[in-house]
Amino acid sequence: MVARNESNLIFLTLYIIGVTYTFTKMIESIDDKIKFTFQKAAVDEQLKDKNLQDDIGISFKLSPSHFIDELKELTVNIENKSKNLALYVDWDNCSLVVEYNKQSRRVIRKSPDLTRDLAVPQSPSLIAPTKTLSAAVTAEDVFKLDELTKTYQTKTPLINISALEKSPIKAQRILFRNFIERKVELEFSLQLVLRISELRVGLAPGENKPPMCIINCPFIVKKLPWSYAMPWNRRR
């Protein structure tokens, strides 16, 4: 009887160790996960103020979570909902702004071709009426030259949060610690420059539509808690 109790105690101990190990690994796997949230309501309000809410739609494709240094580009969807307006995206005048250092960075629309020169001007993208453009965009400084292929490839994070930890600026090191402890959130924005023109020749462009507008697309970055690893929380 005593031997059976000792055997049960051993199995119970092993079970507890196994559960504890699995739980610990689960916490570790989520410990450095973050979430990017697009502030769509702010963009919709801007479009409404410019009387463009029925003509333009902007959205982004984002995963539920990312590792801290994982995200290197954004996928933006720009819809021309109008029936008679030509919509152009002026990539060379777009910028990406990180709020904690007020840095404005040149936006690069990623091409399926090999990127050999970042200094080449980018042609505007035309979005025909009732069509949608889907494009991968990033900041110019995300690219690094690959010495082997002599091409530019995305190497650094779009928002380099880890760099804050070793920053020579004390305020940025404090910001990193507060971010990891979920006391603060980080903010950045993609500023899209859009040009609008009337397709029908002979008519004045716009008809209460601005010929050019800047739409600020804000994002919030937050650290996810370990409880995000629970199946019922993953899609929040």
Secondary structure, DSSP 8 states (H G I E B T S, - for coil): -HHHHHHHHHHHHHHHHHHHHHHHHHHHHHTTEEEEEE-HHHHHHHHHHTT-TTTEEEEEE--S-EETTT---EEEEEEE--SSEEEEE-GGG-EEEETTTTEEEEEEE--SS-B--TTS----EEE-TT-EEEEEEEEGGGEEEETTTTEEEE-S-SS--HHHHT-SSHHHHHHHHHHHTTS--EEEEEEEEEEEEESSTTS-S-SSS-SEEEEEEEEEEEE--GGGGSGGGTT-
